[in-house]
Amino acid sequence: MPRAVLSRRTVLRGALGGAAVSLALPPLEAMLGRGLGFSAPPPPRRFGIWFWGNGVRLEHWIPQGTGTSWTPREELAPLADLKPYLNVLTGLEVKTATHPHHSGMAGILTGAPFLKLGTTRDTIVSTFATKSIDQVAADHLGGKTRFRSLEVGICRFRGSDEGTTFQHLSHNGPNNVNPSEYSPARLFQRLFGALPRPELAAARRSVLDLVVQQAASLRATLGPSDRRRLEQHMESVRAVEKRLRQAEQACAPPPPARDVPDVNGQEQIEQQNQIMTDLLALALVCDLCRVFSVLFSTCGSGVIIWQVGARNGLHQICHDEPLPQPTVHRATVFTMQQLGYFLRKLRDTQELGGNLLDSCSILCTTELCEGNRHNNDEFPILVAGRAGGRLRTGLHYRSPNRENASKVLLTVLRAAGVPLTEFGTAGGHVDSGLSAIEA
């Protein structure tokens, strides 16, 4: 039987209750004309942000050694096996106007000062003055996919009334935000189906069950390597569905739309992170989006990381806990474990030409250096992914002279294919990138 030649827009389709369900497919050799004299193009480059709130503890963060000869300390130890895909950048500074949380958040995500809107209590209300860098990337990369960008959230917002700076990551401009999606069920629905919420909550048939006959027919026409990729893809979808159903069954009565319920009033952060990560990886490998942001916890987040023994919100603990702040330290280790799951999922998700992390340029950062000091120097920055060979990796680069952190922003955007010669405004303006990690 001759092998199939498929359109790159091929999807598997089904229906439930008159509503359409579709399952996007990863790139297959049959979509690329192999056997017809064509070779596979390189995977598309992607840009992403993975953000957490309240900084780190420097004594446990800055690695021992520089260059390629570095050893992670305890807070980066959860990422040790990802060193071939990772750069640790220390000694850089956000040089925009200084105000606790606000300046760091706006500076590291826009390269510009925050826009003050007013005051509240003993502090200010602010928003971003310009687009966040994910939307700068989306201007160049987002028009080629079904979704211009995807924004997902992990720990629920437990912050204060200090403006969009404190509640959101992705901005199109002042007070114009792209809210993060915190519901796995709604994200799953958005990616794979058009079922109304009541039907989604009631349905017990999976997306895979609805397209199984079409999948079987397609499988019979594919070559061995394409069959393996299709099976891996469908197994990944099945795994996500299983997690969603487990979440639904975790309490009685089941919550609407199969979201991850609290248990005894406590957020199930690890489970939420895993489901949202798995969904985002599927969206990337199916080329449904090329720009994304993960808001693990918001700027100044009051998330209660009970998994490390915290009984109060992290922001308040940063203020109140005596040095050396062991709970803050354990919370940072826990956060890096969640980042580790995310990066490993991308590394382990194969596509033609490599894996997802090979094609990504990802900025991983926070809005402060240390939460108890509220400082913007010694900014904690990680850059993950190889960006199709545009980024050198495996490095600890320590700036000798407090370089502008905006250099990193320009570098990660260029690596993703955004053709910029300069970035940022005022103290955040730069016209050169961080050459140490540019390939």
C-alpha positions as CSV (number, residue, x, y, z in Angstrom):
1,M,0.0,0.0,0.0
2,P,1.5,3.4,-0.9
3,R,2.2,5.7,2.0
4,A,0.0,8.7,2.6
5,V,0.9,12.2,1.7
6,L,-0.9,14.4,4.2
7,S,-1.6,18.1,4.5
8,R,0.3,19.8,7.4
9,R,-3.2,21.0,8.5
10,T,-4.5,17.4,8.9
11,V,-6.5,16.8,12.1
12,L,-8.6,14.0,13.4
13,R,-12.2,14.9,13.8
14,G,-15.2,13.7,15.8
15,A,-18.4,14.9,17.3
16,L,-20.4,14.6,20.6
17,G,-23.9,15.9,20.9
18,G,-23.6,17.9,17.7
19,A,-20.4,19.7,18.9
20,A,-17.2,19.3,17.0
21,V,-14.1,17.7,18.5
22,S,-10.7,17.8,16.7
23,L,-7.3,16.3,17.6
24,A,-4.3,18.2,16.1
25,L,-1.4,16.1,15.0
26,P,2.3,16.6,15.3
27,P,4.4,17.0,12.1
28,L,4.8,13.7,10.4
29,E,7.0,12.6,7.6
30,A,3.9,12.1,5.5
31,M,3.2,15.8,5.8
32,L,6.6,16.8,4.5
33,G,6.7,15.0,1.2
34,R,9.5,12.5,2.2
35,G,9.9,10.0,-0.5
36,L,8.9,12.6,-3.1
37,G,12.2,14.3,-3.2
38,F,11.7,16.7,-0.3
39,S,13.5,17.0,3.0
40,A,12.0,18.0,6.3
41,P,12.4,21.7,7.2
42,P,13.7,22.5,10.7
43,P,11.2,22.7,13.5
44,P,9.8,26.2,14.0
45,R,11.5,28.3,16.7
46,R,9.3,29.1,19.8
47,F,9.5,31.7,22.5
48,G,8.3,31.3,26.0
49,I,8.4,32.7,29.6
50,W,8.3,30.7,32.8
51,F,7.8,33.1,35.7
52,W,7.6,32.8,39.5
53,G,7.2,35.4,42.2
54,N,9.2,36.7,45.2
55,G,12.8,36.0,44.1
56,V,15.3,33.4,45.5
57,R,17.9,33.1,48.3
58,L,21.2,34.0,46.7
59,E,23.4,31.9,49.0
60,H,21.6,28.8,47.7
61,W,21.1,30.1,44.1
62,I,24.4,31.3,42.6
63,P,26.3,28.2,41.2
64,Q,29.8,27.3,42.1
65,G,32.1,28.0,39.2
66,T,31.5,29.8,35.9
67,G,31.6,28.9,32.2
68,T,30.8,25.3,31.5
69,S,32.5,24.2,34.8
70,W,29.7,25.0,37.3
71,T,27.9,23.1,39.9
72,P,24.4,24.0,41.0
73,R,23.7,24.9,44.6
74,E,20.6,23.5,46.3
75,E,18.0,25.8,44.7
76,L,19.2,24.9,41.2
77,A,19.9,21.3,42.0
78,P,16.4,20.2,40.7
79,L,17.6,21.4,37.2
80,A,21.0,19.7,37.3
81,D,20.2,17.1,34.6
82,L,19.0,19.9,32.3
83,K,22.4,21.6,32.2
84,P,22.9,20.9,28.5
85,Y,19.7,23.0,27.8
86,L,20.2,25.7,30.4
87,N,22.1,28.9,31.0
88,V,22.4,30.4,34.5
89,L,22.9,34.2,34.4
90,T,23.9,36.1,37.5
91,G,25.2,39.5,38.4
92,L,22.9,41.3,36.0
93,E,20.7,44.2,37.1
94,V,17.3,45.6,36.1
95,K,18.1,49.3,35.7
96,T,14.6,50.8,35.5
97,A,13.0,52.9,38.2
98,T,13.1,51.1,41.6
99,H,10.0,50.3,43.5
100,P,9.5,47.0,45.3
101,H,8.2,44.3,42.9
102,H,6.8,46.9,40.4
103,S,10.1,47.9,38.8
104,G,11.5,44.3,38.7
105,M,8.3,42.9,37.1
106,A,8.0,45.6,34.4
107,G,11.8,45.8,33.8
108,I,12.4,42.1,33.3
109,L,9.4,41.6,31.1
110,T,9.3,44.9,29.1
111,G,12.8,46.5,29.4
112,A,10.9,49.6,30.5
113,P,9.9,51.4,33.7
114,F,6.4,50.6,35.1
115,L,3.6,53.0,34.5
116,K,2.3,54.4,37.8
117,L,-1.5,54.7,37.9
118,G,-2.0,55.8,41.5
119,T,-1.6,54.8,45.1
120,T,-3.2,52.3,47.5
121,R,-2.5,52.0,51.2
122,D,1.3,52.6,51.6
123,T,2.2,51.6,48.1
124,I,1.4,52.2,44.4
125,V,-0.8,50.9,41.6
126,S,1.0,50.2,38.3
127,T,0.7,48.6,34.9
128,F,3.1,47.9,32.1
129,A,3.9,50.9,30.0
130,T,4.6,48.7,26.9
131,K,4.1,45.2,25.6
132,S,5.6,42.3,27.5
133,I,8.2,40.4,25.6
134,D,6.0,37.5,24.8
135,Q,3.7,39.8,22.8
136,V,6.7,41.3,21.1
137,A,7.5,37.8,20.0
138,A,3.9,37.1,19.1
139,D,3.9,40.0,16.7
140,H,6.5,38.1,14.6
141,L,5.7,34.4,15.4
142,G,2.1,34.3,16.3
143,G,0.4,34.8,13.0
144,K,1.6,31.4,11.7
145,T,-0.4,29.2,14.2
146,R,-4.0,28.7,15.3
147,F,-3.2,30.6,18.6
148,R,-1.2,33.8,18.5
149,S,0.0,32.9,22.0
150,L,-1.1,30.8,25.0
151,E,-1.0,32.0,28.6
152,V,-1.3,29.5,31.4
153,G,-1.3,29.9,35.2
154,I,-0.4,27.4,37.9
155,C,-0.8,28.9,41.4
156,R,-3.9,31.0,41.8
157,F,-3.6,34.7,42.3
158,R,-3.2,35.5,45.9
159,G,-1.9,39.0,45.7
160,S,-2.9,42.6,46.3
161,D,-4.6,45.5,44.6
162,E,-1.5,47.0,43.1
163,G,-2.5,46.9,39.5
164,T,-2.1,44.6,36.5
165,T,1.7,44.4,37.3
166,F,0.8,42.2,40.4
167,Q,-1.8,40.0,38.8
168,H,-0.8,39.4,35.2
169,L,2.2,38.5,33.1
170,S,1.3,39.0,29.4
171,H,0.5,42.6,28.5
172,N,-0.5,44.2,25.1
173,G,0.1,47.6,26.7
174,P,-1.1,49.6,29.7
175,N,-4.0,47.9,31.5
176,N,-4.4,45.6,28.4
177,V,-3.7,42.1,29.5
178,N,-3.9,38.5,28.2
179,P,-5.1,36.7,31.4
180,S,-3.5,33.4,32.2
181,E,-5.8,30.3,31.9
182,Y,-5.9,28.5,35.3
183,S,-8.4,25.8,34.3
184,P,-7.0,22.7,32.7
185,A,-10.4,21.7,31.5
186,R,-11.0,25.0,29.7
187,L,-7.5,24.8,28.2
188,F,-8.1,21.2,27.1
189,Q,-11.5,22.3,25.6
190,R,-9.9,25.2,23.8
191,L,-7.1,23.0,22.3
192,F,-9.1,19.9,21.4
193,G,-12.8,20.5,21.2
194,A,-15.7,22.9,21.1
195,L,-17.9,21.2,23.6
196,P,-20.1,23.4,25.8
197,R,-19.2,23.3,29.4
198,P,-22.2,21.3,30.6
199,E,-21.5,18.6,28.0
200,L,-17.8,18.7,28.8
201,A,-18.4,18.1,32.5
202,A,-20.9,15.3,31.8
203,A,-19.0,13.6,29.0
204,R,-17.3,10.3,29.8
205,R,-16.0,9.6,26.3
206,S,-12.6,10.9,25.5
207,V,-11.4,12.9,22.5
208,L,-9.5,9.9,21.5
209,D,-12.5,7.7,21.7
210,L,-14.4,10.1,19.4
211,V,-11.6,10.0,16.7
212,V,-10.5,6.4,17.1
213,Q,-11.8,5.1,13.8
214,Q,-10.2,7.9,11.8
215,A,-7.0,7.4,13.7
216,A,-7.0,3.7,12.8
217,S,-7.5,4.4,9.1
218,L,-4.7,7.0,9.2
219,R,-2.3,4.7,11.0
220,A,-2.7,2.0,8.3
221,T,-1.3,4.4,5.7
222,L,1.7,5.7,7.6
223,G,5.3,4.5,7.7
224,P,6.9,3.0,10.8
225,S,8.4,6.2,12.2
226,D,5.2,8.1,11.6
227,R,3.2,5.4,13.3
228,R,5.4,5.7,16.4
229,R,5.0,9.4,16.5
230,L,1.2,9.1,16.2
231,E,1.1,6.5,19.0
232,Q,3.3,8.7,21.3
233,H,1.0,11.7,20.6
234,M,-2.2,9.8,21.3
235,E,-0.7,8.3,24.5
236,S,0.2,11.9,25.6
237,V,-3.4,13.0,25.0
238,R,-4.7,9.9,26.9
239,A,-2.4,10.7,29.8
240,V,-3.8,14.2,30.1
241,E,-7.3,13.0,29.9
242,K,-6.6,10.5,32.7
243,R,-5.2,13.2,34.9
244,L,-8.2,15.4,34.3
245,R,-10.5,12.6,35.3
246,Q,-8.5,11.8,38.4
247,A,-8.8,15.4,39.4
248,E,-12.6,15.3,38.9
249,Q,-12.8,12.2,41.1
250,A,-10.7,13.6,43.9
251,C,-13.6,15.1,45.8
252,A,-17.4,14.7,45.9
253,P,-19.4,16.1,44.4
254,P,-17.0,16.5,41.4
255,P,-16.1,20.1,40.6
256,P,-17.3,21.5,37.3
257,A,-15.2,21.0,34.2
258,R,-12.7,18.5,35.7
259,D,-10.4,21.2,37.2
260,V,-7.8,20.4,39.9
261,P,-9.7,20.7,43.2
262,D,-8.2,21.9,46.5
263,V,-7.8,19.1,49.1
264,N,-8.5,20.3,52.6
265,G,-8.3,23.9,51.4
266,Q,-4.8,23.4,49.9
267,E,-3.8,23.9,46.3
268,Q,-2.6,20.8,44.5
269,I,0.2,22.7,42.9
270,E,2.2,19.8,41.5
271,Q,-0.8,18.2,39.8
272,Q,-1.9,21.5,38.3
273,N,1.6,22.1,37.0
274,Q,1.9,18.7,35.4
275,I,-1.5,18.9,33.7
276,M,-0.9,22.4,32.3
277,T,2.6,21.5,31.3
278,D,1.5,18.4,29.4
279,L,-1.3,20.4,27.6
280,L,1.2,23.1,26.6
281,A,3.6,20.6,25.3
282,L,0.9,19.1,23.1
283,A,0.0,22.5,21.8
284,L,3.6,23.2,20.9
285,V,4.4,19.8,19.2
286,C,1.2,20.2,17.2
287,D,2.2,23.7,16.2
288,L,-0.9,25.2,17.6
289,C,1.2,28.0,19.1
290,R,4.8,29.2,19.0
291,V,4.6,31.8,21.8
292,F,3.6,31.0,25.4
293,S,3.9,32.1,29.0
294,V,3.6,30.1,32.2
295,L,2.8,32.2,35.3
296,F,3.7,29.8,38.0
297,S,3.1,32.4,40.7
298,T,2.4,36.1,40.3
299,C,4.5,39.0,41.3
300,G,4.5,39.3,45.1
301,S,2.5,36.1,45.2
302,G,0.8,35.1,48.4
303,V,0.7,31.4,47.4
304,I,0.8,29.1,50.4
305,I,3.4,26.4,49.5
306,W,2.2,24.0,52.2
307,Q,4.3,21.2,50.6
308,V,7.4,22.7,52.3
309,G,5.7,23.4,55.6
310,A,4.5,27.0,54.9
311,R,1.4,28.1,56.8
312,N,1.3,31.6,55.4
313,G,1.6,33.2,52.0
314,L,5.0,33.3,50.5
315,H,5.1,37.1,50.1
316,Q,4.4,37.6,53.8
317,I,7.0,34.9,54.8
318,C,9.6,36.8,52.8
319,H,8.9,39.8,55.0
320,D,8.6,38.1,58.3
321,E,10.8,35.0,58.4
322,P,14.2,35.6,60.2
323,L,17.4,34.9,58.2
324,P,18.4,32.6,56.7
325,Q,14.7,32.2,55.8
326,P,14.6,28.4,55.5
327,T,10.9,28.3,54.4
328,V,11.6,30.7,51.6
329,H,14.5,28.6,50.6
330,R,12.5,25.4,50.6
331,A,9.8,27.1,48.6
332,T,12.3,28.1,46.0
333,V,13.6,24.5,45.7
334,F,10.0,23.4,45.3
335,T,9.4,26.0,42.6
336,M,12.5,24.9,40.7
337,Q,11.2,21.3,40.9
338,Q,8.1,22.4,39.0
339,L,10.2,24.2,36.5
340,G,12.2,21.0,36.1
341,Y,9.1,19.1,35.3
342,F,8.2,21.6,32.6
343,L,11.6,21.7,30.9
344,R,11.9,17.9,31.0
345,K,8.5,17.5,29.4
346,L,9.7,19.7,26.5
347,R,13.0,17.8,26.3
348,D,11.3,14.5,26.2
349,T,8.7,15.4,23.6
350,Q,10.2,14.4,20.3
351,E,9.5,16.0,17.0
352,L,11.0,15.8,13.5
353,G,14.5,17.2,13.9
354,G,14.9,16.9,17.7
355,N,12.8,17.7,20.7
356,L,10.8,20.7,21.7
357,L,13.5,22.2,24.0
358,D,15.9,22.2,21.0
359,S,13.7,24.7,19.2
360,C,12.7,26.9,22.2
361,S,14.1,30.2,23.6
362,I,12.7,30.4,27.1
363,L,13.2,33.2,29.7
364,C,12.8,31.8,33.3
365,T,12.8,34.5,35.9
366,T,11.1,36.4,38.8
367,E,10.6,40.0,39.8
368,L,13.1,40.4,42.6
369,C,16.5,39.2,43.6
370,E,15.6,38.4,47.3
371,G,12.1,38.9,48.7
372,N,13.2,40.2,52.0
373,R,15.4,42.9,50.5
374,H,13.2,43.7,47.4
375,N,16.3,44.4,45.3
376,N,16.7,44.4,41.6
377,D,20.4,43.7,41.4
378,E,21.8,40.2,41.2
379,F,18.7,39.3,39.2
380,P,17.8,35.6,39.0
381,I,17.7,34.7,35.3
382,L,17.7,31.3,33.6
383,V,17.6,30.9,29.8
384,A,16.4,27.5,28.6
385,G,16.4,25.9,25.2
386,R,18.7,25.9,22.2
387,A,16.5,28.0,19.9
388,G,17.4,25.9,16.8
389,G,21.1,26.4,17.5
390,R,20.9,30.2,18.1
391,L,21.7,29.8,21.8
392,R,24.8,28.4,23.5
393,T,23.9,26.4,26.5
394,G,25.3,24.7,29.6
395,L,26.8,28.0,30.9
396,H,26.9,29.9,34.1
397,Y,27.6,33.5,33.0
398,R,28.4,35.9,35.8
399,S,28.4,39.6,34.8
400,P,31.6,41.4,35.9
401,N,30.0,44.8,36.0
402,R,26.3,44.6,36.7
403,E,25.3,44.6,33.0
404,N,21.8,45.6,32.0
405,A,19.4,42.6,32.3
406,S,17.6,43.9,29.2
407,K,20.5,42.4,27.2
408,V,19.1,39.0,28.0
409,L,15.7,40.1,26.7
410,L,17.1,41.2,23.4
411,T,19.1,38.0,23.1
412,V,16.2,35.5,23.8
413,L,14.0,37.4,21.4
414,R,16.6,37.4,18.6
415,A,17.2,33.7,19.3
416,A,13.5,33.0,18.7
417,G,13.7,34.8,15.3
418,V,12.5,38.2,16.2
419,P,14.6,40.7,14.1
420,L,15.4,43.4,16.7
421,T,18.5,45.6,16.9
422,E,17.5,47.3,20.2
423,F,15.1,46.8,23.1
424,G,13.7,48.6,26.0
425,T,13.3,52.3,27.0
426,A,14.9,54.6,29.5
427,G,17.3,52.8,31.9
428,G,16.2,49.5,30.3
429,H,17.3,50.4,26.8
430,V,20.0,48.3,25.2
431,D,21.3,48.0,21.6
432,S,23.4,44.8,22.1
433,G,22.6,41.4,23.5
434,L,24.4,39.1,25.8
435,S,27.1,37.8,23.5
436,A,28.2,35.1,26.0
437,I,25.2,33.0,25.2
438,E,24.6,33.9,21.6
439,A,25.7,31.2,19.2
